[in-house]
Amino acid sequence: MTETDTTTDFRLFAQKLALQGFYALGILEVPGAPKQEDPNLAAATMVIGDLMLLRDKTEGNLTDGESMTLDKFISDLQFQFLEVSKAQEGGTEESETP
């Protein structure tokens, strides 16, 4: 496996995890999967935590592109988590960002 293959594989792995978070938040529909009626904030929190753990455990071992990809997925999920949780609470800001 070349370095390019390894980089692509890591980014795809991170993307697979992030997509689970977007699905849990109700932002992404998966063909063939049941439509999610309400966002699952607990599942989204776990995915965000998993991505943050992955970032911490791979620190110093990723290329710049891989690090940026992982950071982008984390920040996008955190932002969407806040937006969805605010909408669920009717606009109050009582939720904590994972």
PLY file of the C-alpha trace (Angstrom):
ply
format ascii 1.0
element vertex 98
property float x
property float y
property float z
element edge 97
property int vertex1
property int vertex2
end_header
0.00 0.00 0.00
1.45 3.35 -0.99
1.40 6.48 1.17
-1.37 7.89 -1.05
-3.50 4.79 -0.42
-2.96 5.13 3.33
-3.95 8.82 3.29
-7.07 8.10 1.28
-8.02 5.24 3.56
-7.71 7.38 6.70
-9.80 10.17 5.24
-12.47 7.71 4.15
-12.45 6.16 7.62
-12.91 9.57 9.24
-15.64 10.38 6.73
-17.50 7.16 7.56
-17.49 8.10 11.23
-18.57 11.67 10.54
-21.45 10.50 8.32
-22.79 8.51 11.26
-22.88 11.75 13.24
-24.65 13.67 10.50
-27.18 10.83 10.20
-27.75 10.86 13.98
-28.42 14.59 13.80
-30.99 14.04 11.05
-28.98 16.06 8.53
-28.20 13.15 6.25
-30.60 10.57 4.89
-29.25 7.13 4.05
-30.97 5.36 1.15
-32.60 2.19 2.41
-32.32 3.19 6.07
-35.39 4.25 8.02
-36.00 7.99 8.06
-35.06 9.40 11.41
-37.96 11.28 12.96
-35.99 13.01 15.72
-32.28 13.70 15.97
-30.37 11.36 18.26
-28.17 13.80 20.17
-26.67 11.05 22.34
-25.46 9.13 19.28
-24.12 12.32 17.70
-22.25 13.13 20.92
-20.65 9.68 20.87
-19.52 10.10 17.26
-18.02 13.53 18.01
-16.25 12.03 21.02
-14.93 9.16 18.89
-13.54 11.58 16.31
-11.93 13.69 19.03
-10.39 10.56 20.57
-9.10 9.54 17.15
-7.55 12.99 16.72
-5.89 12.81 20.14
-4.54 9.29 19.62
-3.18 10.00 16.14
-1.60 13.37 16.99
1.74 13.67 15.25
1.09 10.68 12.99
-1.20 12.30 10.43
-0.40 14.33 7.36
-1.49 17.96 7.36
-4.37 17.06 5.03
-5.54 14.24 7.27
-5.42 16.49 10.34
-7.34 19.23 8.56
-9.96 16.74 7.36
-10.45 15.35 10.86
-10.60 18.83 12.42
-13.16 19.93 9.80
-15.43 16.95 10.47
-15.26 17.60 14.22
-16.00 21.31 13.94
-18.81 20.76 11.41
-20.44 18.15 13.64
-20.10 20.36 16.72
-21.68 23.29 14.88
-24.55 21.16 13.57
-25.01 19.62 17.02
-25.50 23.11 18.47
-27.91 24.10 15.72
-30.02 20.96 16.08
-30.06 21.07 19.88
-31.09 24.75 19.83
-33.90 23.92 17.42
-35.06 21.07 19.65
-35.06 23.29 22.72
-36.93 26.08 21.02
-33.92 28.35 20.76
-32.63 28.19 24.33
-28.91 27.76 24.82
-28.84 25.19 27.62
-27.13 22.38 25.73
-23.46 21.65 26.11
-21.23 21.21 23.09
-19.62 17.79 23.07
0 1
1 2
2 3
3 4
4 5
5 6
6 7
7 8
8 9
9 10
10 11
11 12
12 13
13 14
14 15
15 16
16 17
17 18
18 19
19 20
20 21
21 22
22 23
23 24
24 25
25 26
26 27
27 28
28 29
29 30
30 31
31 32
32 33
33 34
34 35
35 36
36 37
37 38
38 39
39 40
40 41
41 42
42 43
43 44
44 45
45 46
46 47
47 48
48 49
49 50
50 51
51 52
52 53
53 54
54 55
55 56
56 57
57 58
58 59
59 60
60 61
61 62
62 63
63 64
64 65
65 66
66 67
67 68
68 69
69 70
70 71
71 72
72 73
73 74
74 75
75 76
76 77
77 78
78 79
79 80
80 81
81 82
82 83
83 84
84 85
85 86
86 87
87 88
88 89
89 90
90 91
91 92
92 93
93 94
94 95
95 96
96 97
